[in-house]
Amino acid sequence: MYGFWPPDVFTYILVKIIVLALVILMWWMLRAPTVV
């Protein structure tokens, strides 16, 4: 599987997942600031 994926595509997908996770985390904290 990794052989068919260029490093650039893999890095792009990894960064996209990290950014998405950060956006969800920020949205969750803004929506429920009292919940730790």
N, C-alpha and C positions, 0 to 999 in steps of 0.2 A: 504494500500500500504506500509506504513512504517512498518507494523507488519511483512511483509515478508522479509524486508531488515535488515540484521544485521548492527549494528552501524559501524563496520569496513568498510563494503561495502559503506555505505552512506558517511562516512568520506573520503574514497578513491575517490569516484565520485566528492565530493565537492572540494577536493584538486586538482583533475585533471581539473575541470572547472576553478578554480582560476589560476592555472598555465597556462592553455591555454589562458585565458584572458590577463595575464601578457605578454605572448609571442606575442600575437596579438598587444598589446599596444606598446611594444618595437619595433616590426617590423614596425608599423605605424609611430612611431616617427623617426625611422632611415630612412624610405622611404621618409617622408615629414617633415623634421626638421623645415621648415619655417612655416608650418601650426600649429597654436596653438589650 
